C-alpha cells in the first residue's frame, strides 16, 4: 500500500472511530475530551463538532494548527506530551483520542511505554480511548473497532 493510500485509510478509520464513539458508545458524565497530538487541527475540529458542549483539551509540542482549528489558550497544552499529559491525571476524562504514532518502531515503543498509564490516570471509570497505537495497561479493556476498520490501524479501550 502506498503511503498516500495508507494516509487516506488512516483518516477514514479515524473519522469512523470518532463517529462510532459519538453514535454508539456511552461516555461517562460531563468529563472533558482530550486530543493528544493536535497537529494541524483537523481532528480537533471534528471532535469539537461531534461533541458540542464538552471541554476539549489539546496537547502538542508546539502550535502547528490552522488558526480556525486551534483551541483557546486555556485548552491548549504545549510541551513534551509525555510530561504535560500528567497535568490531567485524576481529571475524570470522558474520552481521549491519541494519534501520535510515528511509524518509527523505536519512537513508538517509547510512546507505548508512557502513554497507557498517563491515559489510564486521566480517564474516568468507563471513559473511552481511541488510539493509533496499541495500549497495554491493566486498567484499559480492549474493545472491538467498528466493522470495516483494520483492527491493526486503530484501537479502542474502555477504562475499567
N, C-alpha and C positions, 0 to 999 in steps of 0.2 A: 504494500500500500504506500503510495507516495506521501510525503509529509503534508502536502496540501489536503489530500483525502483524509488523512489522519486528523488533521486540524478540524476539518468540517465535521467529521464523525464525533470528535470530542465536544464541539459546540452543540451539535444536535443532541447528544446524550445529556449534556449539561442542562439544556433547556427542558428536555423531557423529565429529567430527575426533579428539577425545581418545580415544574408544573405538577408533577405527581405528588410532591410533598404538599403543595397548596391544595390540590383537589382530593387527595385520597388518604392523607395522614393527619391525625390529630396532633397538634403541637400543644405543649403544656402552657397554661396560663397566659400571662402577658409578657413573658420574657423577651429579651432582645434577640435580634438576629445578628450573627457575625458573618462578615465577608472577609475571609482570610486570603489575602492576595488581591488587592484592589485592581492592579494592572491599569488598563485604560478605562475601566469603569463600566463596561458593557453589562457584565453580570450583576454588578451592584445596581445598575439602573433597572434591570429586570426584576431583581429581588424587591426593590423599592416599589415597583408597580404591582407585584403579585402579593405582597404582604403590607398593604397600606395600614398605617396606624401603629406598626411595630417600629421600635427604635432599631436602626441598623448601624452597627459599628464596624468600620472597615479598618483593616490592618495592612500595612505595606511598608517597605523600606523607605520609599520616597514617593512623592506625588508624581504620577505619570498619566493620570486620568484626564479625560476631556473635562473642561470646566463644568459642563452641564451634568456630568456624572461623577462629581467629586463631592463627598459628604461635607457637611458643615464641620468647622474646626473641632467642636466637641465630640464628634462621632468619627473622627479620622485619627488613628493612632499610628504614628510613624516611628520607624526604628527597626532594629533586628527583631523579626516576628517571634523568634524563639524566646526572647526576653519580654517584649511588650505584651504578648498574649497572657502573661502571668497577671496582668492588671485586671483581668476579668474572672479570675478564679473565684468561685463561690457566688457568681452573679446570678445563676439560675437561668442561663440562656436557653431559649426555646429551640433554636435551630442555628447550626453553623455550617457554612459552605467553605470548603478549603480546596482550592485548585492551585496548589503551589508546587506540583511536581515539575521536575526539570528534564527528565529523560536521561540524566546523568546518574548512573547507579550509585556512585559514592556520595553524591549530594543528597539524593533521595533517601538513601539509607540513614543518613544523619537526621533528615526531617522526620522519617518514620520512627526515630528514637524519641524526639521531644514532642511531636505533635499529638500523639494519642493521649498522654497524660495531661497535657495542657487543655485539650478539649474536654476530657472527662471531668476535669476540675471546674470548667466553666459551665457545663451543661446542667440544666435542671433534670431531675429524675424524669424520664420519659422524653427528654429532648432528643432531637434528631441531628445527625451529622451526615452530610453528603461530601465525599472526598474523592479526589482524583487519585489518591494513593491509598493502599490498604492500611488500616489502622488496627494494630494488635494491642488490645487493652482489656483486662478482665471486666471493666465496667461498661464496655461498648459491645452491645449484642449486634452481630451482623443481621441485616435484613436483605431480602431479595430486591434486586433492582427491577424496574418495570420491564415488561416484555419488549424486545427489540433493542435493548441496550446490552452491549457486550459486558458481562459481569467482571471483566478484567480492565475495563475502561473507567468505570465509576463504581463507588462503593457507598452503601448506606448502612447506618448504625443507629441504634436507639440506646440512650443512656439508661442503664439498669437502675 
